[in-house]
Amino acid sequence: MGVPAAPLGDLAAAIGLRPDDETLAVALTHSSYAAEHHIRSNERLEFLGDAVVGLIIAERSYRELDMPEGGLAQVRQATVSSTALASASRDLGIDAALRLGRGEEASGGRAKDSVLADAYEAVVAAVYLDGGLDAARRVVLSSLDERFLTEAAHPGASDVKSRLQEWSEATGRGTPVYEVQSSGPSHEQRFIATVCFEDRVAGTGEGSSKKAAELEAARAAWEDRDA
């Protein structure tokens, strides 16, 4: 079974490649499908795409953000995280165009962040090989723009929340649950967030936006996690 024509055509148009581009076909070939059909998988392209995506986001961070090295690294790392790349992959329609083996398809591989993030990197590599760095830059900057701007406004926000979730789940506390309340007139609202584990408040935070309040709550919980 090949790539469905409609999803493939939509994806190709979005990234500026032909639907019949051979490298794009490889980029959309998961190792499970490759093993079943004895063809090449997207793993080598993923390796190249990882470097290309990282370079493009590092370059944008350097050019646009007046931050020390640590802040730039936080923005880059969060922007190219598996979660971020998987989201961009879905937005581009890569999930619908992927070629998966029967077992991977049956196990929900088309929805897995790890599979979609790898495919995103492989597709970027295909664009890079066809049109060079400028072509790859257009795809990466457009598909990751919203995530980049969010991370640039709150460096480390995604990092501390993800670290808190990893720790809470690893220690049997479950997934953190955030609750946010607002107060004040619409033009100067304040938000107060709480984060809970097992129905127990683990941290509170306040900010001028929901995201900022949740970040402060996560930081409070993280700093108090061993108390």
C-alpha positions as a printed NumPy array, in Angstrom:
array([[  0.   ,   0.   ,   0.   ],
       [  1.411,   3.4  ,  -0.972],
       [  0.796,   6.883,   0.329],
       [ -2.853,   7.992,  -0.11 ],
       [ -3.01 ,  10.395,  -3.071],
       [ -4.951,  13.231,  -1.439],
       [ -2.868,  13.511,   1.769],
       [  0.331,  13.183,  -0.244],
       [ -0.732,  15.904,  -2.665],
       [ -1.697,  18.27 ,   0.153],
       [  1.598,  17.698,   1.934],
       [  3.671,  18.102,  -1.221],
       [  1.95 ,  21.397,  -1.991],
       [  2.532,  22.649,   1.557],
       [  6.282,  21.992,   1.465],
       [  6.98 ,  22.78 ,  -2.181],
       [  7.813,  19.314,  -3.508],
       [  6.254,  17.174,  -6.231],
       [  3.946,  14.38 ,  -5.036],
       [  6.067,  11.89 ,  -6.989],
       [  9.373,  13.053,  -5.485],
       [ 11.319,   9.895,  -4.626],
       [ 13.066,  11.417,  -1.602],
       [  9.721,  12.55 ,  -0.18 ],
       [  8.441,   8.978,  -0.535],
       [ 11.412,   7.735,   1.483],
       [ 10.877,  10.469,   4.077],
       [  7.349,   9.163,   4.631],
       [  8.44 ,   5.534,   4.979],
       [  8.557,   4.31 ,   8.562],
       [ 10.988,   1.514,   9.361],
       [  8.073,  -0.88 ,   9.986],
       [  6.767,  -0.374,   6.44 ],
       [ 10.277,  -0.555,   5.   ],
       [ 10.877,  -3.906,   6.69 ],
       [  7.668,  -5.37 ,   5.288],
       [  8.38 ,  -4.192,   1.738],
       [ 12.192,  -4.448,   1.716],
       [ 12.754,  -0.801,   0.846],
       [ 14.581,   2.121,   2.443],
       [ 13.177,   3.758,   5.578],
       [ 13.32 ,   7.407,   6.563],
       [ 15.929,   6.9  ,   9.305],
       [ 18.888,   8.337,   7.369],
       [ 16.828,  11.344,   6.32 ],
       [ 15.739,  11.792,   9.917],
       [ 19.41 ,  12.031,  10.919],
       [ 20.02 ,  14.805,   8.402],
       [ 16.77 ,  16.605,   9.146],
       [ 17.527,  16.726,  12.858],
       [ 20.649,  18.772,  12.105],
       [ 18.892,  21.026,   9.588],
       [ 15.965,  21.837,  11.9  ],
       [ 18.309,  22.49 ,  14.808],
       [ 20.466,  24.842,  12.743],
       [ 17.509,  26.844,  11.447],
       [ 15.988,  27.36 ,  14.893],
       [ 19.399,  28.123,  16.429],
       [ 19.999,  30.73 ,  13.725],
       [ 16.621,  32.374,  14.304],
       [ 17.197,  32.374,  18.06 ],
       [ 20.586,  34.045,  17.613],
       [ 19.316,  36.681,  15.185],
       [ 16.084,  37.615,  16.931],
       [ 16.568,  37.092,  20.659],
       [ 18.715,  39.204,  22.973],
       [ 19.432,  36.425,  25.451],
       [ 22.486,  34.767,  26.953],
       [ 23.514,  31.364,  25.651],
       [ 21.49 ,  29.481,  28.244],
       [ 18.26 ,  31.211,  27.244],
       [ 18.912,  30.639,  23.556],
       [ 19.516,  26.961,  24.249],
       [ 16.247,  26.68 ,  26.19 ],
       [ 14.265,  28.256,  23.353],
       [ 15.879,  26.034,  20.734],
       [ 15.457,  22.851,  22.764],
       [ 11.785,  23.491,  23.481],
       [ 11.033,  24.538,  19.901],
       [ 12.51 ,  21.339,  18.448],
       [ 11.203,  18.974,  21.131],
       [  9.4  ,  15.82 ,  20.033],
       [  6.083,  17.301,  21.145],
       [  6.627,  20.471,  19.099],
       [  7.78 ,  18.627,  15.983],
       [  4.898,  16.156,  16.231],
       [  2.435,  19.045,  16.401],
       [  4.028,  20.646,  13.337],
       [  3.912,  17.274,  11.602],
       [  0.156,  17.069,  12.143],
       [ -0.341,  20.646,  10.956],
       [  1.463,  19.848,   7.699],
       [ -0.487,  16.615,   7.212],
       [  2.509,  14.317,   7.534],
       [  0.548,  12.001,   9.83 ],
       [ -2.002,  11.247,   7.107],
       [  0.669,  10.668,   4.449],
       [  2.93 ,   8.312,   6.433],
       [  3.565,   4.76 ,   5.268],
       [  3.399,   2.468,   8.289],
       [  3.734,  -1.272,   8.68 ],
       [  0.655,  -3.24 ,   9.686],
       [  1.765,  -3.709,  13.272],
       [  2.732,  -0.064,  13.755],
       [ -0.545,   1.063,  12.212],
       [ -2.524,  -1.238,  14.478],
       [ -0.711,   0.033,  17.577],
       [ -1.588,   3.659,  16.828],
       [  1.732,   4.665,  15.312],
       [  0.127,   7.383,  13.223],
       [ -0.653,   9.282,  16.435],
       [  2.664,   8.731,  18.251],
       [  4.695,  11.879,  18.882],
       [  7.979,  10.034,  18.415],
       [  6.967,   8.677,  14.998],
       [  5.613,  12.02 ,  13.825],
       [  8.613,  14.007,  15.078],
       [ 11.004,  11.677,  13.245],
       [  8.921,  11.959,  10.085],
       [  8.931,  15.751,  10.327],
       [ 12.73 ,  15.764,  10.417],
       [ 12.879,  13.37 ,   7.469],
       [ 10.511,  15.531,   5.419],
       [ 12.571,  18.638,   6.182],
       [ 15.65 ,  16.749,   4.997],
       [ 13.861,  15.918,   1.736],
       [ 13.057,  19.596,   1.24 ],
       [ 16.661,  20.514,   2.031],
       [ 18.075,  18.029,  -0.474],
       [ 15.72 ,  19.265,  -3.173],
       [ 15.852,  23.026,  -2.643],
       [ 18.691,  23.753,  -0.262],
       [ 18.732,  25.557,   3.063],
       [ 16.455,  28.414,   1.966],
       [ 13.681,  25.992,   1.027],
       [ 14.067,  24.084,   4.292],
       [ 14.133,  27.338,   6.228],
       [ 10.78 ,  28.395,   4.776],
       [  9.14 ,  25.138,   5.856],
       [ 10.681,  25.053,   9.325],
       [ 10.118,  28.714,  10.193],
       [  6.499,  28.678,   9.052],
       [  5.564,  25.379,  10.703],
       [  7.335,  26.127,  13.998],
       [  6.664,  29.87 ,  14.141],
       [  3.965,  29.806,  16.812],
       [  5.943,  27.434,  19.016],
       [  9.102,  29.538,  18.633],
       [  7.331,  32.759,  19.606],
       [  5.756,  31.085,  22.639],
       [  9.079,  29.727,  23.843],
       [ 10.841,  33.043,  23.158],
       [  8.286,  34.86 ,  25.319],
       [  8.639,  32.363,  28.183],
       [ 12.063,  30.67 ,  27.987],
       [ 12.077,  27.419,  29.914],
       [  8.298,  27.324,  30.359],
       [  7.741,  24.077,  28.511],
       [ 10.882,  22.624,  30.032],
       [  9.874,  23.041,  33.674],
       [  6.337,  21.788,  33.027],
       [  7.611,  18.739,  31.183],
       [ 10.199,  18.033,  33.882],
       [  7.492,  18.257,  36.538],
       [  5.242,  15.867,  34.624],
       [  8.039,  13.352,  34.061],
       [  8.924,  13.433,  37.764],
       [  5.331,  13.199,  39.01 ],
       [  4.518,  10.253,  36.759],
       [  7.785,   8.47 ,  37.542],
       [  7.143,   8.768,  41.283],
       [  3.569,   7.477,  41.083],
       [  1.839,  10.82 ,  41.606],
       [  0.155,  10.784,  38.22 ],
       [ -0.134,  13.556,  35.65 ],
       [ -0.221,  17.116,  37.053],
       [ -3.61 ,  18.804,  36.779],
       [ -3.727,  22.588,  36.337],
       [ -6.67 ,  24.778,  37.355],
       [ -6.738,  28.487,  36.517],
       [ -8.997,  31.279,  37.788],
       [ -9.023,  34.884,  36.616],
       [ -9.943,  38.155,  38.306],
       [-10.143,  41.832,  37.436],
       [-11.43 ,  43.714,  34.376],
       [-10.743,  42.253,  30.93 ],
       [ -8.018,  44.769,  30.075],
       [ -5.967,  43.97 ,  33.174],
       [ -6.9  ,  40.463,  34.194],
       [ -4.764,  38.492,  36.618],
       [ -4.644,  34.708,  36.596],
       [ -4.052,  32.383,  39.538],
       [ -3.134,  28.774,  38.801],
       [ -2.835,  25.701,  40.982],
       [ -1.208,  22.424,  40.045],
       [ -2.323,  19.271,  41.824],
       [ -1.105,  15.702,  42.239],
       [ -3.589,  13.119,  43.513],
       [ -6.06 ,  15.894,  44.484],
       [ -3.4  ,  17.663,  46.549],
       [ -2.262,  21.187,  45.688],
       [  1.441,  21.   ,  44.88 ],
       [  2.035,  24.581,  43.763],
       [  0.358,  27.901,  43.038],
       [  1.294,  30.751,  40.753],
       [  0.043,  34.092,  39.512],
       [  0.56 ,  35.919,  36.237],
       [ -0.869,  38.216,  33.584],
       [ -1.766,  35.246,  31.376],
       [ -2.951,  31.699,  31.881],
       [  0.36 ,  30.343,  30.583],
       [  2.416,  32.548,  32.877],
       [  0.339,  31.545,  35.905],
       [  0.652,  27.836,  35.097],
       [  4.4  ,  28.271,  34.657],
       [  4.746,  29.868,  38.089],
       [  2.65 ,  27.096,  39.637],
       [  4.818,  24.452,  37.957],
       [  7.98 ,  26.155,  39.173],
       [  6.64 ,  26.292,  42.717],
       [  5.74 ,  22.589,  42.622],
       [  9.105,  21.678,  41.117],
       [ 11.066,  23.598,  43.751],
       [  8.963,  22.052,  46.526],
       [  8.844,  18.538,  45.103],
       [ 11.029,  16.923,  47.783],
       [  9.491,  18.76 ,  50.718]])
